[in-house]
Amino acid sequence: MGNKNNRGQKQLVPMSVKIAQQQMAEKEQFFEKKDAAHNKWVAQKKANHQQWAEKQAEWKQRQLEKKQAEEQTKLEKSISVQFTKEIAATIQFECIQKHYALVLNQNGDDRELVINLNFVADPPTDMMALMKVLPEYSRAINKVQVKLIQPIQHGSRAIYNQRVQNMNKLIEQLDVFPLTELNVLVDVNSYDNFQQFKLAAAFHGLYIEDWTMEYQIMAGSDRYPIDKYSSYGKRLRGVYRTEF
């Protein structure tokens, strides 16, 4: 019948059983945490894969749009070139008023207009006279090269400001041309003479964006490109914003 003194009292659990139960509980907690960590890792991996897939799709879409834009630009340029050649065939270029700073290079039906801006010569290029003649070419020329040479010092601030204004007017005229190619060639005494590049900042005001710029040293045969995102390219954009 049992000891009557133990009646109504909770039965004692042996210590070995308690330890086993505690170990089992700890084991279950461990596996629960492990499962939770695994599930979290799987979810994170799935999210990362989804994010990667979305970025890949976005990149592919951008590449497709870029390719389509390039093809469209190429098509538009081709149409513009053909249309301009048709117009040029109706123009008697030899009848256009001559200006010493404007040179028309022609190879078959390909034409390039070279504009020589020499602010070192005495007298310097007459910009006003040049800009009276330049519009005569505006309907028939796709390719333009501007050769620019300027002094380190322009003599006075007023002279420099006037040249800045004239460069802006030149850009306005060039924007009327159906340009497919425009190259700016700056002649300097040395690469370190940034002052001799400053007037070239005006070309950052062009409507077209795919123009190119190069420089040569003392009319040398070697030409060095100036990327728009290079140190000088960025400095010239700064000059354009502040002085043009």
C-alpha positions in Angstrom: 0.0 0.0 0.0 3.0 2.3 0.2 4.2 4.6 2.9 1.3 6.6 4.2 3.7 9.5 5.0 4.3 9.9 1.2 0.7 10.2 0.3 -0.2 13.5 -1.5 3.4 14.3 -2.3 4.8 14.7 -5.8 6.8 11.7 -6.9 10.5 12.6 -7.0 12.2 12.2 -10.4 15.6 10.6 -10.3 18.5 12.9 -11.2 19.6 10.7 -14.1 16.1 11.2 -15.6 16.3 14.9 -15.1 19.7 15.1 -16.8 18.4 13.0 -19.7 15.3 15.2 -20.1 17.5 18.4 -20.0 19.9 17.0 -22.6 16.9 16.1 -24.8 15.4 19.6 -24.4 18.8 21.2 -25.2 19.2 18.8 -28.2 15.7 19.8 -29.5 16.5 23.5 -29.0 19.8 23.0 -30.9 18.1 21.4 -33.9 15.3 24.0 -33.8 18.0 26.8 -34.0 19.9 24.9 -36.7 16.7 24.5 -38.7 15.8 28.1 -38.3 19.4 29.2 -39.3 19.2 26.9 -42.3 15.8 28.2 -43.3 17.1 31.8 -43.0 20.1 30.9 -45.1 17.9 29.3 -47.8 15.6 32.3 -47.8 18.6 34.7 -48.0 20.1 32.7 -50.8 16.8 32.7 -52.6 16.5 36.5 -52.2 20.1 37.0 -53.3 19.4 34.9 -56.4 16.2 36.8 -57.1 18.1 40.1 -56.7 20.9 38.9 -59.0 18.3 37.7 -61.6 16.6 41.0 -61.5 19.9 42.9 -61.9 20.9 40.6 -64.8 17.5 41.2 -66.5 17.9 45.0 -65.9 21.4 44.9 -67.3 20.3 43.0 -70.3 17.5 45.4 -70.9 19.8 48.4 -70.6 22.2 46.7 -73.1 19.3 46.1 -75.5 18.1 49.7 -75.2 21.7 50.9 -75.7 22.1 48.7 -78.7 18.8 49.9 -80.1 19.7 53.5 -79.5 23.1 53.1 -81.2 21.5 51.4 -84.2 18.9 54.2 -84.3 21.7 56.8 -84.1 23.6 55.0 -86.8 20.5 54.9 -89.0 19.8 58.6 -88.4 23.4 59.5 -89.2 23.3 57.4 -92.4 20.1 59.1 -93.5 21.5 62.5 -92.6 24.7 61.9 -94.6 22.8 60.7 -97.6 20.4 63.6 -97.5 23.3 66.1 -97.0 25.1 64.6 -100.0 22.0 65.1 -102.1 21.9 68.8 -101.1 25.6 69.2 -101.5 25.3 68.0 -105.1 23.1 71.0 -105.9 25.5 73.5 -104.3 28.3 75.2 -106.2 30.9 75.5 -103.4 33.3 77.4 -105.6 30.8 80.2 -105.7 30.7 80.6 -101.9 32.6 83.6 -100.6 36.1 82.5 -99.7 37.5 83.0 -96.2 41.1 82.1 -95.4 40.1 80.3 -92.2 37.6 77.9 -93.9 39.0 75.0 -95.9 36.7 72.5 -97.7 38.4 69.1 -98.1 36.6 66.9 -100.7 37.1 63.3 -101.6 34.4 62.2 -104.1 31.1 63.1 -102.5 32.6 63.1 -99.0 33.3 66.6 -97.7 34.9 67.9 -94.5 35.0 71.6 -93.5 38.1 72.6 -91.6 37.7 75.8 -89.5 41.1 77.3 -88.5 40.8 79.6 -85.4 44.2 81.2 -84.8 44.3 83.7 -82.0 48.1 83.8 -81.9 48.5 85.2 -85.5 48.8 88.9 -86.1 46.1 89.7 -86.9 44.1 86.9 -85.2 41.3 85.1 -87.1 38.5 87.5 -87.9 35.6 85.7 -86.3 32.9 88.1 -87.5 33.9 87.7 -91.1 34.2 84.0 -90.7 30.7 83.7 -89.2 29.2 85.6 -92.1 30.5 83.0 -94.5 30.0 79.8 -92.4 26.2 79.6 -92.8 26.7 79.0 -96.5 28.0 75.5 -95.7 25.4 74.7 -93.1 23.0 72.6 -95.2 25.7 70.6 -97.0 28.3 69.5 -94.5 28.2 66.6 -92.0 31.9 66.6 -91.0 33.7 69.5 -89.4 37.1 69.9 -87.8 38.0 72.9 -85.8 41.7 73.7 -85.4 42.2 76.0 -82.4 45.3 77.8 -81.3 45.2 80.5 -78.6 47.8 82.3 -76.5 48.5 81.6 -72.9 47.5 85.2 -72.2 44.9 87.0 -74.3 46.2 90.5 -73.7 43.3 91.6 -71.5 40.2 90.2 -69.9 38.1 92.2 -72.4 39.8 90.5 -75.3 39.2 87.1 -73.7 35.6 87.8 -73.0 35.0 88.9 -76.5 36.6 85.7 -77.8 34.3 83.7 -75.4 31.3 85.4 -76.9 32.5 84.7 -80.4 33.1 81.1 -79.6 29.5 80.8 -78.3 28.2 82.3 -81.5 30.3 79.8 -83.5 28.7 77.0 -81.5 25.3 78.3 -82.3 26.1 78.2 -86.0 27.6 74.7 -85.8 24.4 73.5 -84.1 22.5 74.3 -87.3 24.8 71.9 -89.3 23.5 68.3 -89.7 26.7 67.1 -88.0 27.6 63.5 -87.8 31.3 64.1 -87.0 33.0 67.0 -85.2 36.6 67.0 -84.1 38.4 69.7 -82.2 42.2 69.9 -82.5 43.9 72.2 -80.0 47.4 73.3 -80.6 49.4 74.0 -77.4 53.0 74.8 -76.4 52.8 72.0 -73.9 50.2 69.8 -72.2 50.7 71.8 -68.9 49.5 75.0 -70.5 45.8 74.6 -69.6 45.2 78.3 -70.5 45.7 77.3 -74.1 42.8 74.9 -73.9 40.2 77.2 -72.3 38.4 78.5 -75.4 37.8 74.8 -76.4 35.4 74.7 -73.4 32.9 76.3 -75.7 32.3 73.0 -77.5 30.6 71.6 -74.3 27.7 73.8 -75.4 27.2 71.8 -78.6 23.8 70.1 -79.1 25.4 66.9 -80.3 27.3 64.9 -77.7 29.5 62.5 -79.7 32.1 65.1 -80.7 35.8 64.4 -80.1 38.7 66.6 -78.9 42.5 66.1 -79.4 45.6 68.2 -78.9 48.9 68.5 -80.5 52.1 70.1 -79.3 53.7 72.9 -81.4 51.9 71.7 -84.6 53.5 68.3 -84.2 52.3 65.2 -86.0 51.3 63.3 -82.9 47.7 63.8 -81.6 46.5 63.0 -78.1 42.8 62.5 -77.3 41.1 64.4 -74.5 38.4 62.3 -73.1 35.4 64.2 -71.7 35.8 62.4 -68.4 39.6 62.9 -68.1 41.0 65.5 -65.8 41.3 68.1 -68.6 37.8 67.1 -69.9 36.3 67.8 -66.5 38.2 71.1 -66.1 37.0 72.3 -69.4 33.4 71.5 -68.4 34.0 73.5 -65.3 35.3 76.4 -67.5 32.2 76.2 -69.7 29.8 76.4 -66.7 31.6 79.3 -65.2 32.8 81.4 -68.1 30.6 80.6 -71.1 
